[in-house]
């Protein structure tokens, strides 16, 4: 039996284990700024919705309840500025990472096909390509790619790990190029509500897509905006032909968002207050860490949006990881996201206020 795992790179986070041990030995404990996992409470109105739907003995549907589709479509129009969004334009998924990893397979891609993603990127874009046997291709500017055999183009704005935001004009140019060459665009916009020094724009905005969703799909998650990483609540929106095909495939695969999570998602998408409160928490942590890192000799690049600071001391990233681990601070090495990041580290500001304050003190 051929092991599918042999196609995949080494799981990067395993490499951090010795540095995690070093940081954990600090007398005041570890400050883990490596993985951007939410630590703040799930908002009360979302928990109430989850509990109210807990008595759900039957199978949920892959497409979700009508209420869920209403909530997603309404949010896409209200928050992203999209127009004419119907139930056919939306599809819930079981967390965005699952979607990213298995999308090329579900699109029927394989040997001879190409999947492109940014040179500095979330590693799962490459994993998705390798799982189905397609060729992973990196880019600086996607419009400079050879479109021959290119079947799927990943955009990521705001970027993980760099926090870079693609301007509206840039998105418009890329979408037009992709349509001209028949390349399907999936835009990972999971950090869109966390713009700090730039205002992120969706590919679904009419100024970008021209009011038609042909050939484009946006990916969104509630993990960051609503602290729902543990719920695996996410959705995609865009081209009805693409989504209807994915719906058929996902029905056969039983890829169903649990009914209580569907109810919680409806509550989360209908409330903007908790998003603003969480954003304010992150803004304070971001400002404190940025000031401390810069005073410690770091330079911050991009980082206009998202949950991370893309930082460098102009040295190999693993030297920086080791240096910070001695201070009890764990960060992610930039080469996790591609060789171009080998002199950077990604610093998450998702730790608690108390742990962020501890990091600031150690850096001072």
C-alpha positions as CSV (number, residue, x, y, z in Angstrom):
1,X,0.0,0.0,0.0
2,X,1.4,3.4,-1.0
3,X,1.5,5.8,1.9
4,X,-0.2,9.1,1.0
5,X,1.8,10.8,3.7
6,X,5.0,10.2,1.7
7,X,3.8,13.0,-0.7
8,X,3.6,15.5,2.2
9,X,6.3,17.7,3.8
10,X,7.3,17.0,7.4
11,X,4.7,18.4,9.7
12,X,6.5,21.7,10.6
13,X,5.3,22.2,14.2
14,X,7.1,19.0,15.3
15,X,10.4,20.9,14.7
16,X,9.5,23.4,17.5
17,X,9.3,20.8,20.3
18,X,12.9,21.4,21.7
19,X,12.4,25.2,21.7
20,X,9.0,24.7,23.4
21,X,10.8,22.7,26.1
22,X,13.4,25.5,26.6
23,X,10.7,28.2,26.8
24,X,8.6,26.1,29.2
25,X,11.6,25.9,31.6
26,X,11.4,29.7,32.2
27,X,10.8,30.4,35.9
28,X,7.6,32.4,35.0
29,X,6.4,29.8,32.5
30,X,6.1,29.8,28.7
31,X,4.5,32.6,26.7
32,X,3.3,30.7,23.6
33,X,3.0,33.1,20.6
34,X,3.6,30.4,18.0
35,X,0.2,29.2,17.1
36,X,-2.6,31.8,16.5
37,X,-5.2,29.9,18.6
38,X,-7.9,32.0,20.3
39,X,-7.7,32.0,24.1
40,X,-10.6,34.4,25.0
41,X,-14.0,33.1,26.0
42,X,-16.6,32.2,23.4
43,X,-19.2,35.0,23.5
44,X,-22.2,34.2,25.7
45,X,-24.8,34.6,22.9
46,X,-23.0,32.0,20.8
47,X,-22.8,29.6,23.7
48,X,-26.5,30.0,24.4
49,X,-27.3,29.2,20.8
50,X,-25.1,26.1,20.9
51,X,-26.8,24.9,24.1
52,X,-30.3,25.6,22.8
53,X,-29.6,23.4,19.8
54,X,-27.9,20.6,21.8
55,X,-30.9,18.3,21.5
56,X,-30.1,17.5,17.8
57,X,-30.5,13.7,17.4
58,X,-30.9,13.7,13.6
59,X,-28.2,14.0,10.9
60,X,-27.6,17.6,9.9
61,X,-27.5,18.5,6.2
62,X,-24.3,19.3,4.3
63,X,-25.8,22.5,2.9
64,X,-27.0,23.5,6.4
65,X,-30.3,24.9,7.6
66,X,-32.1,27.6,5.7
67,X,-31.5,29.8,8.7
68,X,-27.7,29.2,8.3
69,X,-27.7,30.0,4.6
70,X,-29.7,33.1,5.3
71,X,-27.2,34.2,7.9
72,X,-24.2,33.5,5.7
73,X,-25.7,35.2,2.7
74,X,-26.8,38.2,4.8
75,X,-23.3,38.6,6.3
76,X,-21.6,38.3,2.9
77,X,-23.7,41.2,1.6
78,X,-23.5,43.3,4.8
79,X,-19.9,42.9,5.6
80,X,-18.2,42.2,2.2
81,X,-20.4,44.5,0.1
82,X,-21.4,41.7,-2.2
83,X,-24.7,41.9,-4.0
84,X,-27.4,39.5,-5.1
85,X,-26.1,36.7,-2.8
86,X,-28.5,33.7,-2.8
87,X,-28.4,30.3,-1.0
88,X,-26.8,28.9,-4.1
89,X,-23.8,31.2,-3.6
90,X,-23.0,29.9,-0.1
91,X,-21.8,26.6,1.5
92,X,-20.8,25.8,5.1
93,X,-17.7,23.8,5.6
94,X,-16.2,22.0,8.6
95,X,-13.5,24.5,9.4
96,X,-11.4,26.3,6.7
97,X,-8.3,24.1,7.1
98,X,-10.3,21.0,6.0
99,X,-11.5,22.9,3.0
100,X,-8.0,24.1,2.0
101,X,-6.5,20.7,2.4
102,X,-9.1,18.7,0.4
103,X,-10.4,21.3,-2.1
104,X,-8.0,20.2,-5.0
105,X,-9.1,16.6,-4.5
106,X,-12.8,17.6,-4.5
107,X,-12.2,19.6,-7.7
108,X,-10.9,16.5,-9.3
109,X,-7.4,17.8,-9.8
110,X,-4.4,15.5,-10.1
111,X,-1.3,14.7,-12.0
112,X,-0.6,17.3,-14.7
113,X,-2.6,20.0,-12.9
114,X,-1.1,23.0,-11.1
115,X,-2.2,24.7,-7.8
116,X,-0.6,28.1,-7.2
117,X,-0.3,30.0,-3.9
118,X,1.8,32.8,-2.5
119,X,5.6,32.3,-2.0
120,X,5.0,33.0,1.7
121,X,1.9,31.1,2.7
122,X,-0.1,28.9,5.0
123,X,1.5,25.4,4.5
124,X,-1.9,23.7,3.9
125,X,-2.1,25.2,0.3
126,X,0.9,23.0,-0.6
127,X,-0.5,20.0,1.3
128,X,-3.8,20.2,-0.6
129,X,-2.0,20.1,-3.9
130,X,0.2,17.2,-2.9
131,X,-2.7,15.2,-1.5
132,X,-4.2,14.9,-4.9
133,X,-1.0,14.6,-6.9
134,X,-1.1,18.0,-8.5
135,X,1.9,20.3,-8.8
136,X,2.3,23.0,-6.2
137,X,3.5,26.3,-7.7
138,X,4.5,29.5,-5.7
139,X,4.2,33.0,-7.0
140,X,5.1,36.6,-6.2
141,X,2.6,38.0,-8.7
142,X,0.1,35.4,-10.0
143,X,-0.4,37.2,-13.3
144,X,3.2,36.3,-14.1
145,X,2.5,32.6,-13.9
146,X,2.2,30.4,-16.9
147,X,-1.5,29.6,-17.1
148,X,-1.0,26.3,-18.9
149,X,-2.3,23.6,-16.6
150,X,-3.0,26.0,-13.8
151,X,-6.4,25.0,-12.4
152,X,-6.5,26.6,-9.0
153,X,-5.1,29.9,-7.8
154,X,-5.1,30.6,-4.1
155,X,-5.1,34.2,-2.9
156,X,-4.7,35.1,0.8
157,X,-5.4,38.6,1.9
158,X,-4.8,39.5,4.7
159,X,-1.9,37.1,4.5
160,X,-0.9,34.4,6.9
161,X,2.0,34.8,7.9
162,X,2.9,38.3,6.7
163,X,-0.3,40.3,7.3
164,X,0.0,41.8,3.9
165,X,-3.2,43.1,2.4
166,X,-3.9,43.1,-1.4
167,X,-5.3,46.4,-2.5
168,X,-8.6,46.6,-4.4
169,X,-6.9,47.4,-7.7
170,X,-4.5,44.5,-7.3
171,X,-7.3,42.1,-6.6
172,X,-9.3,43.4,-9.6
173,X,-6.3,42.9,-11.9
174,X,-5.7,39.4,-10.6
175,X,-9.3,38.3,-11.0
176,X,-9.5,39.7,-14.5
177,X,-6.3,37.8,-15.5
178,X,-7.6,34.6,-14.0
179,X,-10.9,34.8,-15.8
180,X,-9.1,35.6,-19.1
181,X,-7.2,32.3,-18.7
182,X,-9.9,30.2,-17.2
183,X,-8.2,29.8,-13.8
184,X,-10.4,29.2,-10.8
185,X,-9.7,31.7,-7.9
186,X,-10.2,30.8,-4.2
187,X,-9.5,33.7,-1.9
188,X,-8.7,32.9,1.7
189,X,-10.1,35.9,3.6
190,X,-10.2,34.4,7.1
191,X,-8.5,37.5,8.6
192,X,-10.5,40.1,6.7
193,X,-12.2,41.6,9.8
194,X,-8.8,42.2,11.4
195,X,-7.4,45.1,9.4
196,X,-5.1,47.4,11.4
197,X,-3.2,49.7,9.0
198,X,-5.2,48.7,5.9
199,X,-8.8,47.9,5.1
200,X,-9.0,44.4,3.5
201,X,-11.4,44.0,0.6
202,X,-13.0,40.8,-0.5
203,X,-12.9,39.3,-4.1
204,X,-16.7,39.3,-3.8
205,X,-16.9,43.1,-3.7
206,X,-18.5,44.4,-6.9
207,X,-15.5,46.8,-7.5
208,X,-13.3,43.7,-7.7
209,X,-15.5,41.1,-9.4
210,X,-17.7,43.4,-11.5
211,X,-20.9,42.1,-9.8
212,X,-20.5,38.5,-11.1
213,X,-19.1,35.6,-9.1
214,X,-18.0,33.5,-12.1
215,X,-14.7,31.8,-11.4
216,X,-14.2,33.2,-7.8
217,X,-14.9,31.8,-4.4
218,X,-14.1,33.5,-1.0
219,X,-13.2,31.4,2.1
220,X,-14.2,32.7,5.6
221,X,-13.9,31.4,9.1
222,X,-15.4,32.2,12.5
223,X,-12.3,31.0,14.4
224,X,-10.7,34.4,14.6
225,X,-13.6,36.9,14.6
226,X,-15.7,34.9,17.1
227,X,-13.2,32.7,19.0
228,X,-14.8,29.6,17.5
229,X,-11.7,27.6,16.5
230,X,-12.9,24.8,18.6
231,X,-16.3,24.8,16.8
232,X,-14.9,24.3,13.3
233,X,-17.3,26.9,11.8
234,X,-16.5,28.2,8.4
235,X,-18.1,28.8,5.0
236,X,-17.3,29.6,1.3
237,X,-19.2,31.9,-1.0
238,X,-19.1,32.7,-4.7
239,X,-19.5,30.9,-8.0
240,X,-22.7,28.8,-7.9
241,X,-21.5,26.3,-10.4
242,X,-18.4,25.5,-8.3
243,X,-20.3,25.4,-5.0
244,X,-23.1,23.2,-6.4
245,X,-20.4,20.6,-7.5
246,X,-18.7,20.8,-4.2
247,X,-22.0,20.3,-2.4
248,X,-22.7,17.1,-4.3
249,X,-19.3,15.7,-3.5
250,X,-19.4,16.7,0.1
251,X,-22.9,15.1,0.5
252,X,-21.3,11.8,-0.5
253,X,-18.4,12.4,1.9
254,X,-20.7,13.2,4.8
255,X,-18.9,16.6,5.4
256,X,-21.6,18.0,7.7
257,X,-21.3,20.9,10.1
258,X,-22.9,19.6,13.4
259,X,-26.4,21.0,14.0
260,X,-25.5,22.9,17.2
261,X,-22.5,24.5,15.5
262,X,-24.8,25.6,12.7
263,X,-27.1,27.3,15.2
264,X,-24.1,28.9,16.9
265,X,-22.9,30.2,13.5
266,X,-26.2,31.9,12.9
267,X,-25.9,33.7,16.2
268,X,-22.3,34.7,15.6
269,X,-22.9,36.1,12.1
270,X,-25.9,38.1,13.3
271,X,-24.0,40.0,16.0
272,X,-21.2,42.5,15.3
273,X,-20.7,43.7,18.9
274,X,-18.7,40.7,20.1
275,X,-16.5,41.1,17.0
276,X,-15.7,44.7,17.9
277,X,-14.9,43.7,21.5
278,X,-12.5,40.9,20.4
279,X,-10.9,43.2,17.9
280,X,-10.2,45.8,20.6
281,X,-8.5,43.1,22.7
282,X,-6.2,42.1,19.8
283,X,-5.4,45.7,19.0
284,X,-4.1,46.3,22.6
285,X,-2.0,43.1,22.5
286,X,-0.7,43.9,19.1
287,X,0.4,47.4,20.1
288,X,2.1,46.2,23.2
289,X,4.0,43.4,21.5
290,X,5.0,45.6,18.5
291,X,6.5,48.3,20.7
292,X,8.4,45.7,22.8
293,X,9.7,43.8,19.8
294,X,10.9,47.0,18.1
295,X,12.6,48.2,21.3
296,X,14.3,44.8,21.4
297,X,15.9,45.2,18.0
298,X,13.3,43.7,15.7
299,X,11.9,45.2,12.5
300,X,8.3,44.6,11.6
301,X,7.4,44.2,8.0
302,X,3.8,44.2,6.5
303,X,1.6,43.1,9.4
304,X,-1.1,45.6,8.2
305,X,-3.8,43.0,9.2
306,X,-4.3,39.7,10.8
307,X,-3.3,38.2,14.1
308,X,0.5,38.2,13.7
309,X,3.6,40.4,13.6
310,X,6.1,39.4,10.8
311,X,9.3,40.2,12.6
312,X,13.1,40.0,11.9
313,X,16.4,40.7,13.4
314,X,18.1,40.0,10.0
315,X,19.4,36.7,11.2
316,X,18.4,33.0,10.4
317,X,14.9,32.5,11.8
318,X,15.9,29.5,14.0
319,X,18.5,31.7,15.7
320,X,15.7,34.1,16.6
321,X,13.5,31.3,17.7
322,X,16.3,30.0,20.0
323,X,17.0,33.5,21.4
324,X,13.3,34.1,22.3
325,X,12.9,30.6,23.7
326,X,15.7,31.5,26.2
327,X,13.4,34.3,27.3
328,X,10.5,31.9,27.7
329,X,8.8,33.1,24.5
330,X,7.9,30.7,21.7
331,X,7.3,32.0,18.2
332,X,7.0,30.3,14.8
333,X,10.0,30.3,12.4
334,X,9.4,32.0,9.1
335,X,10.6,29.1,7.0
336,X,7.4,27.2,8.1
337,X,5.7,29.4,5.4
338,X,8.3,29.0,2.7
339,X,12.1,29.5,2.2
340,X,11.5,33.2,1.6
341,X,10.7,33.5,5.3
342,X,14.0,32.1,6.6
343,X,15.1,35.4,8.3
344,X,11.7,36.1,9.9
345,X,9.5,34.9,12.7
346,X,5.8,35.0,13.1
347,X,4.6,36.4,16.4
348,X,1.0,35.8,17.3
349,X,-0.8,38.2,19.6
350,X,-3.5,35.7,20.6
351,X,-2.2,35.0,24.1
352,X,-4.0,36.3,27.2
353,X,-3.4,39.8,28.4
354,X,-1.3,38.4,31.3
355,X,0.9,36.4,29.0
356,X,1.4,39.2,26.6
357,X,2.4,41.5,29.5
358,X,4.9,38.8,30.6
359,X,6.4,38.8,27.1
360,X,6.7,42.5,27.0
361,X,8.5,42.5,30.4
362,X,10.9,39.9,29.2
363,X,11.7,41.8,26.0
364,X,12.3,45.1,27.9
